[in-house]
């Protein structure tokens, strides 16, 4: 367990895809995913979204996840820092 905690402490940012990763097939954020993102926030980790969608299509999800870090949209064509 100590080794796992040491690795977690070395990671400063986590990057997630939206469709099929954070969002289920009904375009909803599961409670377990929401809890995991909240856990990362509580541990002062950066949470970054990388998606093929343009950012304007995701505001409701960004708000629900309380995102404040970078967002990568349109398959990397758009990067918005300090959301």
N, CA, C and O atoms as CSV, one atom per row, in Angstrom:
chain,resi,resn,atom,element,x,y,z
A,1,UNK,N,N,0.820,-1.190,0.000
A,1,UNK,CA,C,0.000,0.000,0.000
A,1,UNK,C,C,0.868,1.260,0.000
A,1,UNK,O,O,0.534,2.236,-0.672
A,2,UNK,N,N,1.965,1.250,0.738
A,2,UNK,CA,C,2.838,2.421,0.787
A,2,UNK,C,C,3.407,2.728,-0.590
A,2,UNK,O,O,3.539,3.892,-0.969
A,3,UNK,N,N,3.745,1.675,-1.341
A,3,UNK,CA,C,4.280,1.870,-2.687
A,3,UNK,C,C,3.228,2.512,-3.589
A,3,UNK,O,O,3.553,3.397,-4.381
A,4,UNK,N,N,1.974,2.078,-3.480
A,4,UNK,CA,C,0.893,2.649,-4.280
A,4,UNK,C,C,0.671,4.112,-3.915
A,4,UNK,O,O,0.483,4.941,-4.805
A,5,UNK,N,N,0.687,4.447,-2.627
A,5,UNK,CA,C,0.517,5.835,-2.194
A,5,UNK,C,C,1.659,6.702,-2.698
A,5,UNK,O,O,1.444,7.852,-3.081
A,6,UNK,N,N,2.871,6.160,-2.701
A,6,UNK,CA,C,4.019,6.899,-3.192
A,6,UNK,C,C,3.839,7.225,-4.672
A,6,UNK,O,O,4.137,8.344,-5.090
A,7,UNK,N,N,3.363,6.282,-5.466
A,7,UNK,CA,C,3.116,6.516,-6.884
A,7,UNK,C,C,2.022,7.563,-7.066
A,7,UNK,O,O,2.169,8.469,-7.886
A,8,UNK,N,N,0.942,7.453,-6.323
A,8,UNK,CA,C,-0.152,8.425,-6.409
A,8,UNK,C,C,0.348,9.828,-6.096
A,8,UNK,O,O,-0.049,10.790,-6.755
A,9,UNK,N,N,1.210,9.953,-5.102
A,9,UNK,CA,C,1.740,11.262,-4.719
A,9,UNK,C,C,2.629,11.865,-5.800
A,9,UNK,O,O,2.771,13.086,-5.871
A,10,UNK,N,N,3.227,11.031,-6.638
A,10,UNK,CA,C,4.102,11.520,-7.706
A,10,UNK,C,C,3.321,11.993,-8.931
A,10,UNK,O,O,3.861,12.720,-9.764
A,11,UNK,N,N,2.082,11.594,-9.044
A,11,UNK,CA,C,1.265,11.976,-10.197
A,11,UNK,C,C,0.570,13.296,-9.879
A,11,UNK,O,O,-0.115,13.421,-8.864
A,12,UNK,N,N,0.754,14.270,-10.752
A,12,UNK,CA,C,0.203,15.608,-10.508
A,12,UNK,C,C,-1.056,15.902,-11.313
A,12,UNK,O,O,-1.838,16.780,-10.951
A,13,UNK,N,N,-1.250,15.168,-12.404
A,13,UNK,CA,C,-2.403,15.442,-13.264
A,13,UNK,C,C,-2.949,14.136,-13.827
A,13,UNK,O,O,-2.206,13.195,-14.104
A,14,UNK,N,N,-4.255,14.107,-13.987
A,14,UNK,CA,C,-4.945,12.969,-14.575
A,14,UNK,C,C,-5.741,13.478,-15.767
A,14,UNK,O,O,-6.443,14.484,-15.666
A,15,UNK,N,N,-5.634,12.784,-16.891
A,15,UNK,CA,C,-6.311,13.199,-18.118
A,15,UNK,C,C,-7.344,12.141,-18.480
A,15,UNK,O,O,-7.042,10.948,-18.522
A,16,UNK,N,N,-8.572,12.598,-18.741
A,16,UNK,CA,C,-9.674,11.692,-19.040
A,16,UNK,C,C,-10.349,12.060,-20.351
A,16,UNK,O,O,-10.467,13.234,-20.700
A,17,UNK,N,N,-10.783,11.046,-21.061
A,17,UNK,CA,C,-11.646,11.202,-22.226
A,17,UNK,C,C,-13.081,11.335,-21.720
A,17,UNK,O,O,-13.378,10.945,-20.591
A,18,UNK,N,N,-13.955,11.875,-22.535
A,18,UNK,CA,C,-15.359,12.023,-22.143
A,18,UNK,C,C,-16.193,10.808,-22.563
A,18,UNK,O,O,-16.632,10.029,-21.717
A,19,UNK,N,N,-16.405,10.653,-23.864
A,19,UNK,CA,C,-17.324,9.633,-24.377
A,19,UNK,C,C,-16.798,8.222,-24.134
A,19,UNK,O,O,-15.718,7.857,-24.598
A,20,UNK,N,N,-17.575,7.447,-23.404
A,20,UNK,CA,C,-17.197,6.067,-23.122
A,20,UNK,C,C,-16.217,5.911,-21.970
A,20,UNK,O,O,-15.890,4.788,-21.587
A,21,UNK,N,N,-15.749,7.012,-21.417
A,21,UNK,CA,C,-14.842,6.955,-20.270
A,21,UNK,C,C,-15.520,7.611,-19.069
A,21,UNK,O,O,-15.959,6.915,-18.153
A,22,UNK,N,N,-15.610,8.926,-19.065
A,22,UNK,CA,C,-16.334,9.605,-17.982
A,22,UNK,C,C,-17.840,9.544,-18.186
A,22,UNK,O,O,-18.604,9.524,-17.221
A,23,UNK,N,N,-18.263,9.516,-19.443
A,23,UNK,CA,C,-19.696,9.461,-19.747
A,23,UNK,C,C,-20.087,8.053,-20.159
A,23,UNK,O,O,-19.354,7.377,-20.882
A,24,UNK,N,N,-21.243,7.621,-19.694
A,24,UNK,CA,C,-21.740,6.307,-20.107
A,24,UNK,C,C,-22.475,6.428,-21.442
A,24,UNK,O,O,-22.455,7.488,-22.069
A,25,UNK,N,N,-23.117,5.354,-21.873
A,25,UNK,CA,C,-23.792,5.357,-23.175
A,25,UNK,C,C,-25.031,6.250,-23.204
A,25,UNK,O,O,-25.615,6.468,-24.266
A,26,UNK,N,N,-25.434,6.767,-22.041
A,26,UNK,CA,C,-26.557,7.711,-21.965
A,26,UNK,C,C,-26.058,9.147,-21.760
A,26,UNK,O,O,-26.830,10.039,-21.405
A,27,UNK,N,N,-24.763,9.353,-21.990
A,27,UNK,CA,C,-24.128,10.667,-21.803
A,27,UNK,C,C,-24.295,11.202,-20.387
A,27,UNK,O,O,-24.517,12.395,-20.182
A,28,UNK,N,N,-24.185,10.303,-19.414
A,28,UNK,CA,C,-24.274,10.677,-18.006
A,28,UNK,C,C,-22.969,10.337,-17.299
A,28,UNK,O,O,-22.275,9.386,-17.660
A,29,UNK,N,N,-22.653,11.131,-16.288
A,29,UNK,CA,C,-21.492,10.850,-15.447
A,29,UNK,C,C,-21.958,9.938,-14.326
A,29,UNK,O,O,-22.874,10.284,-13.580
A,30,UNK,N,N,-21.334,8.780,-14.205
A,30,UNK,CA,C,-21.738,7.857,-13.146
A,30,UNK,C,C,-21.320,8.413,-11.786
A,30,UNK,O,O,-20.414,9.240,-11.686
A,31,UNK,N,N,-21.990,7.945,-10.761
A,31,UNK,CA,C,-21.658,8.372,-9.399
A,31,UNK,C,C,-20.230,7.971,-9.040
A,31,UNK,O,O,-19.528,8.725,-8.366
A,32,UNK,N,N,-19.797,6.795,-9.480
A,32,UNK,CA,C,-18.433,6.356,-9.169
A,32,UNK,C,C,-17.396,7.239,-9.863
A,32,UNK,O,O,-16.355,7.542,-9.280
A,33,UNK,N,N,-17.669,7.656,-11.102
A,33,UNK,CA,C,-16.742,8.571,-11.774
A,33,UNK,C,C,-16.727,9.935,-11.094
A,33,UNK,O,O,-15.665,10.534,-10.925
A,34,UNK,N,N,-17.881,10.419,-10.711
A,34,UNK,CA,C,-17.965,11.697,-10.007
A,34,UNK,C,C,-17.207,11.631,-8.680
A,34,UNK,O,O,-16.496,12.570,-8.322
A,35,UNK,N,N,-17.357,10.534,-7.960
A,35,UNK,CA,C,-16.627,10.350,-6.696
A,35,UNK,C,C,-15.123,10.302,-6.927
A,35,UNK,O,O,-14.354,10.859,-6.144
A,36,UNK,N,N,-14.703,9.640,-7.997
A,36,UNK,CA,C,-13.273,9.548,-8.303
A,36,UNK,C,C,-12.690,10.919,-8.628
A,36,UNK,O,O,-11.601,11.256,-8.165
A,37,UNK,N,N,-13.408,11.708,-9.416
A,37,UNK,CA,C,-12.943,13.057,-9.748
A,37,UNK,C,C,-12.890,13.918,-8.486
A,37,UNK,O,O,-11.936,14.672,-8.295
A,38,UNK,N,N,-13.890,13.814,-7.636
A,38,UNK,CA,C,-13.888,14.563,-6.374
A,38,UNK,C,C,-12.714,14.160,-5.495
A,38,UNK,O,O,-12.104,15.010,-4.846
A,39,UNK,N,N,-12.390,12.864,-5.469
A,39,UNK,CA,C,-11.233,12.377,-4.715
A,39,UNK,C,C,-9.948,13.028,-5.226
A,39,UNK,O,O,-9.095,13.437,-4.439
A,40,UNK,N,N,-9.820,13.119,-6.544
A,40,UNK,CA,C,-8.630,13.758,-7.114
A,40,UNK,C,C,-8.566,15.233,-6.732
A,40,UNK,O,O,-7.499,15.738,-6.382
A,41,UNK,N,N,-9.692,15.919,-6.797
A,41,UNK,CA,C,-9.729,17.328,-6.384
A,41,UNK,C,C,-9.314,17.474,-4.923
A,41,UNK,O,O,-8.525,18.358,-4.587
A,42,UNK,N,N,-9.837,16.618,-4.059
A,42,UNK,CA,C,-9.507,16.688,-2.629
A,42,UNK,C,C,-8.025,16.456,-2.365
A,42,UNK,O,O,-7.482,16.916,-1.360
A,43,UNK,N,N,-7.374,15.734,-3.282
A,43,UNK,CA,C,-5.949,15.450,-3.146
A,43,UNK,C,C,-5.093,16.393,-3.986
A,43,UNK,O,O,-3.929,16.111,-4.270
A,44,UNK,N,N,-5.689,17.516,-4.377
A,44,UNK,CA,C,-4.974,18.574,-5.112
A,44,UNK,C,C,-4.338,18.097,-6.411
A,44,UNK,O,O,-3.249,18.538,-6.778
A,45,UNK,N,N,-5.022,17.198,-7.096
A,45,UNK,CA,C,-4.563,16.725,-8.401
A,45,UNK,C,C,-5.270,17.510,-9.493
A,45,UNK,O,O,-6.439,17.869,-9.351
A,46,UNK,N,N,-4.567,17.775,-10.573
A,46,UNK,CA,C,-5.183,18.432,-11.720
A,46,UNK,C,C,-6.002,17.397,-12.486
A,46,UNK,O,O,-5.554,16.271,-12.702
A,47,UNK,N,N,-7.192,17.789,-12.887
A,47,UNK,CA,C,-8.067,16.928,-13.683
A,47,UNK,C,C,-8.241,17.612,-15.033
A,47,UNK,O,O,-8.768,18.721,-15.122
A,48,UNK,N,N,-7.791,16.935,-16.073
A,48,UNK,CA,C,-7.806,17.482,-17.425
A,48,UNK,C,C,-8.691,16.605,-18.297
A,48,UNK,O,O,-8.629,15.378,-18.225
A,49,UNK,N,N,-9.504,17.234,-19.110
A,49,UNK,CA,C,-10.370,16.517,-20.036
A,49,UNK,C,C,-9.776,16.629,-21.431
A,49,UNK,O,O,-9.375,17.714,-21.854
A,50,UNK,N,N,-9.717,15.514,-22.144
A,50,UNK,CA,C,-9.319,15.485,-23.551
A,50,UNK,C,C,-10.464,14.819,-24.307
A,50,UNK,O,O,-10.826,13.676,-24.026
A,51,UNK,N,N,-11.023,15.540,-25.260
A,51,UNK,CA,C,-12.198,15.028,-25.957
A,51,UNK,C,C,-12.175,15.424,-27.428
A,51,UNK,O,O,-11.518,16.390,-27.816
A,52,UNK,N,N,-12.885,14.681,-28.219
A,52,UNK,CA,C,-13.043,15.031,-29.622
A,52,UNK,C,C,-14.068,16.124,-29.828
A,52,UNK,O,O,-14.122,16.743,-30.891
A,53,UNK,N,N,-14.869,16.358,-28.830
A,53,UNK,CA,C,-15.928,17.365,-28.928
A,53,UNK,C,C,-15.361,18.778,-28.791
A,53,UNK,O,O,-14.314,18.978,-28.175
A,54,UNK,N,N,-16.063,19.760,-29.375
A,54,UNK,CA,C,-15.703,21.148,-29.076
A,54,UNK,C,C,-16.141,21.477,-27.644
A,54,UNK,O,O,-17.107,20.905,-27.141
A,55,UNK,N,N,-15.442,22.380,-27.005
A,55,UNK,CA,C,-15.692,22.660,-25.589
A,55,UNK,C,C,-17.108,23.130,-25.298
A,55,UNK,O,O,-17.655,22.815,-24.241
A,56,UNK,N,N,-17.716,23.880,-26.218
A,56,UNK,CA,C,-19.060,24.403,-25.939
A,56,UNK,C,C,-20.085,23.291,-25.739
A,56,UNK,O,O,-21.133,23.527,-25.138
A,57,UNK,N,N,-19.806,22.092,-26.227
A,57,UNK,CA,C,-20.737,20.976,-26.068
A,57,UNK,C,C,-20.635,20.313,-24.696
A,57,UNK,O,O,-21.429,19.427,-24.381
A,58,UNK,N,N,-19.683,20.726,-23.890
A,58,UNK,CA,C,-19.389,20.018,-22.643
A,58,UNK,C,C,-19.543,20.844,-21.378
A,58,UNK,O,O,-19.228,20.355,-20.293
A,59,UNK,N,N,-20.010,22.065,-21.478
A,59,UNK,CA,C,-20.082,22.934,-20.295
A,59,UNK,C,C,-20.822,22.281,-19.129
A,59,UNK,O,O,-20.385,22.399,-17.984
A,60,UNK,N,N,-21.919,21.602,-19.396
A,60,UNK,CA,C,-22.679,20.977,-18.306
A,60,UNK,C,C,-21.844,19.933,-17.578
A,60,UNK,O,O,-21.966,19.779,-16.363
A,61,UNK,N,N,-20.997,19.215,-18.310
A,61,UNK,CA,C,-20.154,18.194,-17.687
A,61,UNK,C,C,-19.005,18.839,-16.922
A,61,UNK,O,O,-18.665,18.397,-15.825
A,62,UNK,N,N,-18.404,19.883,-17.493
A,62,UNK,CA,C,-17.318,20.574,-16.809
A,62,UNK,C,C,-17.802,21.147,-15.484
A,62,UNK,O,O,-17.106,21.077,-14.472
A,63,UNK,N,N,-19.005,21.713,-15.507
A,63,UNK,CA,C,-19.578,22.269,-14.277
A,63,UNK,C,C,-19.864,21.170,-13.256
A,63,UNK,O,O,-19.562,21.327,-12.073
A,64,UNK,N,N,-20.445,20.057,-13.709
A,64,UNK,CA,C,-20.774,18.946,-12.807
A,64,UNK,C,C,-19.523,18.350,-12.177
A,64,UNK,O,O,-19.557,17.892,-11.034
A,65,UNK,N,N,-18.412,18.354,-12.922
A,65,UNK,CA,C,-17.158,17.792,-12.424
A,65,UNK,C,C,-16.306,18.828,-11.692
A,65,UNK,O,O,-15.226,18.510,-11.195
A,66,UNK,N,N,-16.799,20.072,-11.629
A,66,UNK,CA,C,-16.083,21.155,-10.951
A,66,UNK,C,C,-14.668,21.324,-11.512
A,66,UNK,O,O,-13.700,21.446,-10.761
A,67,UNK,N,N,-14.566,21.329,-12.839
A,67,UNK,CA,C,-13.260,21.414,-13.484
A,67,UNK,C,C,-12.739,22.842,-13.482
A,67,UNK,O,O,-13.469,23.799,-13.739
A,68,UNK,N,N,-11.443,22.948,-13.181
A,68,UNK,CA,C,-10.781,24.249,-13.170
A,68,UNK,C,C,-9.456,24.203,-13.919
A,68,UNK,O,O,-8.772,25.219,-14.037
A,69,UNK,N,N,-9.099,23.044,-14.419
A,69,UNK,CA,C,-7.811,22.871,-15.081
A,69,UNK,C,C,-7.998,22.858,-16.597
A,69,UNK,O,O,-9.082,23.174,-17.088
A,70,UNK,N,N,-6.988,22.509,-17.314
A,70,UNK,CA,C,-7.002,22.550,-18.775
A,70,UNK,C,C,-8.041,21.604,-19.372
A,70,UNK,O,O,-8.360,20.550,-18.822
A,71,UNK,N,N,-8.547,22.032,-20.517
A,71,UNK,CA,C,-9.474,21.209,-21.283
A,71,UNK,C,C,-8.939,21.146,-22.708
A,71,UNK,O,O,-8.644,22.175,-23.316
A,72,UNK,N,N,-8.819,19.935,-23.231
A,72,UNK,CA,C,-8.345,19.723,-24.591
A,72,UNK,C,C,-9.546,19.291,-25.418
A,72,UNK,O,O,-10.151,18.255,-25.143
A,73,UNK,N,N,-9.890,20.073,-26.422
A,73,UNK,CA,C,-11.071,19.781,-27.230
A,73,UNK,C,C,-10.738,19.597,-28.697
A,73,UNK,O,O,-9.609,19.834,-29.127
A,74,UNK,N,N,-11.722,19.178,-29.451
A,74,UNK,CA,C,-11.637,18.958,-30.895
A,74,UNK,C,C,-10.396,18.131,-31.243
A,74,UNK,O,O,-9.610,18.502,-32.115
A,75,UNK,N,N,-10.239,17.008,-30.546
A,75,UNK,CA,C,-9.116,16.086,-30.775
A,75,UNK,C,C,-7.753,16.767,-30.705
A,75,UNK,O,O,-6.848,16.438,-31.473
A,76,UNK,N,N,-7.611,17.706,-29.795
A,76,UNK,CA,C,-6.334,18.375,-29.581
A,76,UNK,C,C,-6.174,19.687,-30.320
A,76,UNK,O,O,-5.174,20.378,-30.128
A,77,UNK,N,N,-7.133,20.050,-31.161
A,77,UNK,CA,C,-7.027,21.295,-31.929
A,77,UNK,C,C,-7.257,22.529,-31.060
A,77,UNK,O,O,-6.857,23.631,-31.435
A,78,UNK,N,N,-7.895,22.356,-29.910
A,78,UNK,CA,C,-8.171,23.487,-29.033
A,78,UNK,C,C,-7.765,23.118,-27.602
A,78,UNK,O,O,-8.177,22.084,-27.077
A,79,UNK,N,N,-6.968,23.962,-26.993
A,79,UNK,CA,C,-6.561,23.763,-25.605
A,79,UNK,C,C,-6.947,25.020,-24.834
A,79,UNK,O,O,-6.564,26.132,-25.197
A,80,UNK,N,N,-7.704,24.822,-23.777
A,80,UNK,CA,C,-8.147,25.932,-22.936
A,80,UNK,C,C,-7.534,25.728,-21.555
A,80,UNK,O,O,-7.924,24.814,-20.829
A,81,UNK,N,N,-6.582,26.573,-21.193
A,81,UNK,CA,C,-5.906,26.467,-19.905
A,81,UNK,C,C,-6.650,27.263,-18.852
A,81,UNK,O,O,-7.273,28.284,-19.144
A,82,UNK,N,N,-6.576,26.784,-17.640
A,82,UNK,CA,C,-7.203,27.473,-16.498
A,82,UNK,C,C,-8.657,27.795,-16.760
A,82,UNK,O,O,-9.080,28.948,-16.679
A,83,UNK,N,N,-9.395,26.786,-17.068
A,83,UNK,CA,C,-10.816,26.875,-17.414
A,83,UNK,C,C,-11.569,27.691,-16.423
A,83,UNK,O,O,-12.779,27.868,-16.562
